[in-house]
């Protein structure tokens, strides 16, 4: 498993994208993970990390691992309460579609609440 803790800053999204690319590079080189899977992971991670920065609290924890040889799993945690929602958006809305994309493109996704009053992990999996 690869992990990093990032500040709640918009710049953290780009840093996480770079790290995920680097972490996946050996798997791509060994033909264990497809380039398209990494691209989808980068897109969805960007959405979930942005949500953690904008709507969460505290530091943003990003983790990536392979689930057996069947899936790539990305986990994004923050100290904030609240759950991500798939909301109906107006056609002209400029934001609010991130979790809908996670729902549509991932094979599985969910939210785990941490022990205590605050904190959550939003995760998704993509087939390898």
Buried (B, 14 or more C-beta within 10 A) or exposed (E): EEEBEBEBEEEBBEBBBEBBBEBBEEBBEEEBBBEEBBEBBBBBBBBBBBBBBEEBBBBBBBBBEBEEEEBBBBBBBBBBBEEBEBEEEEEEEEEEBBBBBBEEBBEEBEEEEEEEEBBBBBBBBBBB
